[in-house]
């Protein structure tokens, strides 16, 4: 995975993770990369500084992080109602954002992978696996021929793009490092 610093045409800066540089270019060409602030799809790579880490700095940061306690939610903030897939990762993502600036890169990556693992598990446990029939079943649900429900399965990139062009919202579940072992 490659992390890019991205900039939209309104000069909003944000980060994006891509499989490789070609994946970034392909997603930009298809207008799939957008600014989280203004929604613009006119996005380009920004300036990035290399991350340089010495063993001594890494140990000090890791020790400091492991000695910290998890951030506690603000009791004045009400809990969201319902049990949706977006509810659980949001709290963890905020904690990760608060502490990630002080963490060594490998710890940050482990936290990101763990957050993705939680999101994927939540989606899988609350959805039906339709396997290779994903595209057909997604179309049946969209047209009202099948019961509306959350599904996941397998389809080709071309078929996923066709679904998006038909106005059917789909997104890929992340392939995580341990999934292939």
Rosetta constraint file for C-alpha pairs under 8 A:
AtomPair CA 1 CA 17 HARMONIC 6.37 0.50
AtomPair CA 1 CA 18 HARMONIC 5.52 0.50
AtomPair CA 1 CA 19 HARMONIC 4.59 0.50
AtomPair CA 1 CA 20 HARMONIC 6.36 0.50
AtomPair CA 2 CA 17 HARMONIC 5.51 0.50
AtomPair CA 2 CA 18 HARMONIC 5.20 0.50
AtomPair CA 2 CA 19 HARMONIC 6.10 0.50
AtomPair CA 2 CA 20 HARMONIC 5.97 0.50
AtomPair CA 2 CA 21 HARMONIC 7.56 0.50
AtomPair CA 3 CA 15 HARMONIC 6.74 0.50
AtomPair CA 3 CA 16 HARMONIC 5.62 0.50
AtomPair CA 3 CA 17 HARMONIC 4.42 0.50
AtomPair CA 3 CA 18 HARMONIC 6.44 0.50
AtomPair CA 4 CA 15 HARMONIC 5.63 0.50
AtomPair CA 4 CA 16 HARMONIC 5.34 0.50
AtomPair CA 4 CA 17 HARMONIC 6.33 0.50
AtomPair CA 4 CA 18 HARMONIC 7.79 0.50
AtomPair CA 4 CA 45 HARMONIC 6.51 0.50
AtomPair CA 4 CA 46 HARMONIC 7.47 0.50
AtomPair CA 4 CA 48 HARMONIC 7.33 0.50
AtomPair CA 5 CA 13 HARMONIC 6.97 0.50
AtomPair CA 5 CA 14 HARMONIC 5.89 0.50
AtomPair CA 5 CA 15 HARMONIC 4.59 0.50
AtomPair CA 5 CA 16 HARMONIC 6.58 0.50
AtomPair CA 5 CA 45 HARMONIC 5.94 0.50
AtomPair CA 5 CA 46 HARMONIC 5.18 0.50
AtomPair CA 5 CA 47 HARMONIC 6.72 0.50
AtomPair CA 5 CA 48 HARMONIC 6.18 0.50
AtomPair CA 6 CA 13 HARMONIC 5.67 0.50
AtomPair CA 6 CA 14 HARMONIC 5.28 0.50
AtomPair CA 6 CA 15 HARMONIC 5.56 0.50
AtomPair CA 6 CA 16 HARMONIC 6.82 0.50
AtomPair CA 6 CA 43 HARMONIC 6.56 0.50
AtomPair CA 6 CA 44 HARMONIC 5.67 0.50
AtomPair CA 6 CA 45 HARMONIC 4.56 0.50
AtomPair CA 6 CA 46 HARMONIC 4.96 0.50
AtomPair CA 7 CA 11 HARMONIC 5.62 0.50
AtomPair CA 7 CA 12 HARMONIC 5.51 0.50
AtomPair CA 7 CA 13 HARMONIC 4.61 0.50
AtomPair CA 7 CA 14 HARMONIC 6.49 0.50
AtomPair CA 7 CA 35 HARMONIC 7.79 0.50
AtomPair CA 7 CA 43 HARMONIC 5.62 0.50
AtomPair CA 7 CA 44 HARMONIC 5.49 0.50
AtomPair CA 7 CA 45 HARMONIC 6.17 0.50
AtomPair CA 7 CA 46 HARMONIC 5.61 0.50
AtomPair CA 8 CA 12 HARMONIC 5.50 0.50
AtomPair CA 8 CA 13 HARMONIC 6.86 0.50
AtomPair CA 8 CA 34 HARMONIC 7.83 0.50
AtomPair CA 8 CA 35 HARMONIC 6.10 0.50
AtomPair CA 8 CA 40 HARMONIC 6.46 0.50
AtomPair CA 8 CA 41 HARMONIC 7.21 0.50
AtomPair CA 8 CA 42 HARMONIC 5.60 0.50
AtomPair CA 8 CA 43 HARMONIC 4.34 0.50
AtomPair CA 8 CA 44 HARMONIC 6.40 0.50
AtomPair CA 9 CA 40 HARMONIC 7.28 0.50
AtomPair CA 9 CA 42 HARMONIC 5.71 0.50
AtomPair CA 9 CA 43 HARMONIC 6.47 0.50
AtomPair CA 12 CA 35 HARMONIC 7.22 0.50
AtomPair CA 12 CA 37 HARMONIC 7.04 0.50
AtomPair CA 13 CA 46 HARMONIC 7.85 0.50
AtomPair CA 14 CA 35 HARMONIC 7.38 0.50
AtomPair CA 14 CA 36 HARMONIC 7.70 0.50
AtomPair CA 18 CA 23 HARMONIC 6.18 0.50
AtomPair CA 18 CA 24 HARMONIC 5.91 0.50
AtomPair CA 19 CA 23 HARMONIC 6.00 0.50
AtomPair CA 19 CA 24 HARMONIC 7.74 0.50
AtomPair CA 20 CA 24 HARMONIC 6.64 0.50
AtomPair CA 21 CA 25 HARMONIC 6.41 0.50
AtomPair CA 22 CA 26 HARMONIC 6.07 0.50
AtomPair CA 23 CA 27 HARMONIC 6.10 0.50
AtomPair CA 24 CA 28 HARMONIC 6.15 0.50
AtomPair CA 25 CA 29 HARMONIC 6.13 0.50
AtomPair CA 26 CA 30 HARMONIC 6.34 0.50
AtomPair CA 27 CA 31 HARMONIC 6.18 0.50
AtomPair CA 27 CA 32 HARMONIC 5.11 0.50
AtomPair CA 27 CA 33 HARMONIC 6.09 0.50
AtomPair CA 28 CA 32 HARMONIC 5.83 0.50
AtomPair CA 28 CA 33 HARMONIC 5.46 0.50
AtomPair CA 28 CA 41 HARMONIC 7.41 0.50
AtomPair CA 28 CA 43 HARMONIC 7.22 0.50
AtomPair CA 31 CA 41 HARMONIC 5.65 0.50
AtomPair CA 32 CA 41 HARMONIC 7.30 0.50
AtomPair CA 33 CA 41 HARMONIC 5.89 0.50
AtomPair CA 33 CA 43 HARMONIC 7.06 0.50
AtomPair CA 34 CA 39 HARMONIC 5.28 0.50
AtomPair CA 34 CA 40 HARMONIC 5.32 0.50
AtomPair CA 34 CA 41 HARMONIC 4.39 0.50
AtomPair CA 34 CA 42 HARMONIC 7.35 0.50
AtomPair CA 34 CA 43 HARMONIC 6.78 0.50
AtomPair CA 35 CA 39 HARMONIC 4.63 0.50
AtomPair CA 35 CA 40 HARMONIC 5.26 0.50
AtomPair CA 35 CA 41 HARMONIC 6.52 0.50
AtomPair CA 35 CA 43 HARMONIC 7.25 0.50
AtomPair CA 51 CA 105 HARMONIC 7.89 0.50
AtomPair CA 53 CA 57 HARMONIC 6.56 0.50
AtomPair CA 53 CA 58 HARMONIC 6.39 0.50
AtomPair CA 53 CA 104 HARMONIC 7.54 0.50
AtomPair CA 54 CA 58 HARMONIC 6.09 0.50
AtomPair CA 55 CA 59 HARMONIC 6.17 0.50
AtomPair CA 56 CA 60 HARMONIC 6.29 0.50
AtomPair CA 57 CA 61 HARMONIC 6.14 0.50
AtomPair CA 58 CA 62 HARMONIC 6.01 0.50
AtomPair CA 58 CA 104 HARMONIC 5.72 0.50
AtomPair CA 59 CA 63 HARMONIC 6.00 0.50
AtomPair CA 60 CA 64 HARMONIC 6.13 0.50
AtomPair CA 61 CA 65 HARMONIC 6.06 0.50
AtomPair CA 61 CA 102 HARMONIC 6.58 0.50
AtomPair CA 61 CA 103 HARMONIC 5.90 0.50
AtomPair CA 61 CA 104 HARMONIC 6.54 0.50
AtomPair CA 62 CA 66 HARMONIC 6.08 0.50
AtomPair CA 62 CA 103 HARMONIC 6.54 0.50
AtomPair CA 62 CA 104 HARMONIC 6.84 0.50
AtomPair CA 62 CA 107 HARMONIC 7.79 0.50
AtomPair CA 63 CA 67 HARMONIC 6.17 0.50
AtomPair CA 64 CA 68 HARMONIC 6.55 0.50
AtomPair CA 65 CA 99 HARMONIC 7.79 0.50
AtomPair CA 65 CA 102 HARMONIC 7.55 0.50
AtomPair CA 65 CA 103 HARMONIC 6.80 0.50
AtomPair CA 70 CA 95 HARMONIC 7.17 0.50
AtomPair CA 71 CA 95 HARMONIC 6.02 0.50
AtomPair CA 73 CA 77 HARMONIC 7.68 0.50
AtomPair CA 80 CA 87 HARMONIC 7.28 0.50
AtomPair CA 83 CA 87 HARMONIC 6.74 0.50
AtomPair CA 84 CA 88 HARMONIC 7.65 0.50
AtomPair CA 85 CA 89 HARMONIC 7.63 0.50
AtomPair CA 85 CA 119 HARMONIC 7.10 0.50
AtomPair CA 85 CA 122 HARMONIC 5.87 0.50
AtomPair CA 85 CA 123 HARMONIC 6.09 0.50
AtomPair CA 85 CA 126 HARMONIC 7.77 0.50
AtomPair CA 86 CA 90 HARMONIC 6.48 0.50
AtomPair CA 86 CA 119 HARMONIC 7.93 0.50
AtomPair CA 87 CA 91 HARMONIC 7.43 0.50
AtomPair CA 88 CA 92 HARMONIC 7.15 0.50
AtomPair CA 88 CA 119 HARMONIC 7.78 0.50
AtomPair CA 89 CA 93 HARMONIC 5.89 0.50
AtomPair CA 89 CA 115 HARMONIC 6.79 0.50
AtomPair CA 89 CA 118 HARMONIC 7.07 0.50
AtomPair CA 89 CA 119 HARMONIC 6.16 0.50
AtomPair CA 90 CA 94 HARMONIC 6.35 0.50
AtomPair CA 91 CA 95 HARMONIC 6.56 0.50
AtomPair CA 92 CA 96 HARMONIC 6.11 0.50
AtomPair CA 92 CA 115 HARMONIC 7.17 0.50
AtomPair CA 93 CA 97 HARMONIC 6.10 0.50
AtomPair CA 93 CA 115 HARMONIC 7.22 0.50
AtomPair CA 94 CA 98 HARMONIC 6.22 0.50
AtomPair CA 95 CA 99 HARMONIC 6.37 0.50
AtomPair CA 96 CA 100 HARMONIC 5.58 0.50
AtomPair CA 96 CA 111 HARMONIC 7.09 0.50
AtomPair CA 97 CA 101 HARMONIC 7.27 0.50
AtomPair CA 99 CA 103 HARMONIC 6.97 0.50
AtomPair CA 100 CA 108 HARMONIC 5.96 0.50
AtomPair CA 103 CA 107 HARMONIC 6.15 0.50
AtomPair CA 103 CA 108 HARMONIC 6.09 0.50
AtomPair CA 104 CA 108 HARMONIC 6.34 0.50
AtomPair CA 105 CA 109 HARMONIC 6.16 0.50
AtomPair CA 106 CA 110 HARMONIC 6.20 0.50
AtomPair CA 107 CA 111 HARMONIC 6.22 0.50
AtomPair CA 108 CA 112 HARMONIC 6.22 0.50
AtomPair CA 109 CA 113 HARMONIC 6.12 0.50
AtomPair CA 110 CA 114 HARMONIC 6.08 0.50
AtomPair CA 111 CA 115 HARMONIC 6.13 0.50
AtomPair CA 112 CA 116 HARMONIC 6.17 0.50
AtomPair CA 113 CA 117 HARMONIC 6.04 0.50
AtomPair CA 113 CA 176 HARMONIC 6.96 0.50
AtomPair CA 114 CA 118 HARMONIC 6.27 0.50
AtomPair CA 115 CA 119 HARMONIC 6.31 0.50
AtomPair CA 116 CA 120 HARMONIC 6.03 0.50
AtomPair CA 116 CA 174 HARMONIC 7.12 0.50
AtomPair CA 116 CA 176 HARMONIC 7.86 0.50
AtomPair CA 117 CA 121 HARMONIC 6.06 0.50
AtomPair CA 117 CA 176 HARMONIC 7.24 0.50
AtomPair CA 118 CA 122 HARMONIC 6.13 0.50
AtomPair CA 119 CA 123 HARMONIC 6.25 0.50
AtomPair CA 120 CA 124 HARMONIC 6.12 0.50
AtomPair CA 120 CA 173 HARMONIC 6.47 0.50
AtomPair CA 120 CA 174 HARMONIC 7.16 0.50
AtomPair CA 121 CA 125 HARMONIC 6.05 0.50
AtomPair CA 122 CA 126 HARMONIC 6.21 0.50
AtomPair CA 123 CA 127 HARMONIC 5.99 0.50
AtomPair CA 124 CA 128 HARMONIC 7.30 0.50
AtomPair CA 124 CA 129 HARMONIC 7.66 0.50
AtomPair CA 124 CA 152 HARMONIC 7.36 0.50
AtomPair CA 126 CA 150 HARMONIC 7.18 0.50
AtomPair CA 127 CA 149 HARMONIC 7.39 0.50
AtomPair CA 127 CA 150 HARMONIC 4.73 0.50
AtomPair CA 127 CA 151 HARMONIC 4.87 0.50
AtomPair CA 127 CA 152 HARMONIC 6.49 0.50
AtomPair CA 128 CA 149 HARMONIC 7.88 0.50
AtomPair CA 128 CA 150 HARMONIC 6.34 0.50
AtomPair CA 128 CA 151 HARMONIC 4.58 0.50
AtomPair CA 128 CA 152 HARMONIC 6.11 0.50
AtomPair CA 129 CA 151 HARMONIC 5.84 0.50
AtomPair CA 129 CA 152 HARMONIC 4.99 0.50
AtomPair CA 129 CA 153 HARMONIC 5.42 0.50
AtomPair CA 130 CA 134 HARMONIC 5.59 0.50
AtomPair CA 130 CA 137 HARMONIC 7.47 0.50
AtomPair CA 130 CA 151 HARMONIC 6.55 0.50
AtomPair CA 130 CA 152 HARMONIC 6.10 0.50
AtomPair CA 130 CA 153 HARMONIC 5.17 0.50
AtomPair CA 130 CA 154 HARMONIC 7.92 0.50
AtomPair CA 131 CA 152 HARMONIC 7.18 0.50
AtomPair CA 131 CA 153 HARMONIC 4.20 0.50
AtomPair CA 131 CA 154 HARMONIC 5.43 0.50
AtomPair CA 132 CA 153 HARMONIC 6.03 0.50
AtomPair CA 132 CA 154 HARMONIC 4.87 0.50
AtomPair CA 132 CA 155 HARMONIC 6.27 0.50
AtomPair CA 133 CA 137 HARMONIC 5.97 0.50
AtomPair CA 133 CA 153 HARMONIC 7.10 0.50
AtomPair CA 133 CA 154 HARMONIC 7.21 0.50
AtomPair CA 133 CA 155 HARMONIC 7.75 0.50
AtomPair CA 134 CA 138 HARMONIC 5.94 0.50
AtomPair CA 134 CA 151 HARMONIC 7.61 0.50
AtomPair CA 134 CA 152 HARMONIC 6.57 0.50
AtomPair CA 134 CA 153 HARMONIC 5.05 0.50
AtomPair CA 134 CA 154 HARMONIC 5.75 0.50
AtomPair CA 134 CA 155 HARMONIC 6.23 0.50
AtomPair CA 135 CA 139 HARMONIC 6.26 0.50
AtomPair CA 135 CA 154 HARMONIC 7.94 0.50
AtomPair CA 135 CA 155 HARMONIC 6.35 0.50
AtomPair CA 135 CA 159 HARMONIC 6.92 0.50
AtomPair CA 135 CA 160 HARMONIC 7.33 0.50
AtomPair CA 135 CA 163 HARMONIC 7.22 0.50
AtomPair CA 136 CA 140 HARMONIC 6.26 0.50
AtomPair CA 137 CA 141 HARMONIC 6.15 0.50
AtomPair CA 137 CA 146 HARMONIC 7.62 0.50
AtomPair CA 138 CA 142 HARMONIC 6.08 0.50
AtomPair CA 138 CA 151 HARMONIC 7.75 0.50
AtomPair CA 138 CA 168 HARMONIC 7.43 0.50
AtomPair CA 139 CA 143 HARMONIC 6.08 0.50
AtomPair CA 139 CA 163 HARMONIC 7.72 0.50
AtomPair CA 139 CA 168 HARMONIC 7.49 0.50
AtomPair CA 140 CA 144 HARMONIC 6.14 0.50
AtomPair CA 140 CA 145 HARMONIC 4.95 0.50
AtomPair CA 140 CA 146 HARMONIC 5.32 0.50
AtomPair CA 141 CA 145 HARMONIC 5.91 0.50
AtomPair CA 141 CA 146 HARMONIC 4.71 0.50
AtomPair CA 141 CA 147 HARMONIC 6.08 0.50
AtomPair CA 141 CA 148 HARMONIC 5.48 0.50
AtomPair CA 141 CA 149 HARMONIC 7.67 0.50
AtomPair CA 142 CA 148 HARMONIC 7.79 0.50
AtomPair CA 142 CA 168 HARMONIC 6.77 0.50
AtomPair CA 144 CA 148 HARMONIC 7.46 0.50
AtomPair CA 155 CA 159 HARMONIC 6.25 0.50
AtomPair CA 155 CA 160 HARMONIC 6.49 0.50
AtomPair CA 156 CA 160 HARMONIC 6.19 0.50
AtomPair CA 157 CA 161 HARMONIC 6.19 0.50
AtomPair CA 158 CA 162 HARMONIC 6.25 0.50
AtomPair CA 159 CA 163 HARMONIC 6.26 0.50
AtomPair CA 160 CA 164 HARMONIC 6.37 0.50
AtomPair CA 160 CA 170 HARMONIC 7.03 0.50
AtomPair CA 161 CA 165 HARMONIC 6.25 0.50
AtomPair CA 162 CA 166 HARMONIC 6.27 0.50
AtomPair CA 163 CA 167 HARMONIC 6.52 0.50
AtomPair CA 163 CA 168 HARMONIC 5.22 0.50
AtomPair CA 163 CA 169 HARMONIC 7.29 0.50
AtomPair CA 163 CA 170 HARMONIC 7.31 0.50
AtomPair CA 164 CA 168 HARMONIC 5.12 0.50
AtomPair CA 164 CA 169 HARMONIC 5.87 0.50
AtomPair CA 164 CA 170 HARMONIC 6.69 0.50
AtomPair CA 175 CA 179 HARMONIC 6.53 0.50
AtomPair CA 176 CA 180 HARMONIC 7.53 0.50
AtomPair CA 177 CA 181 HARMONIC 7.68 0.50
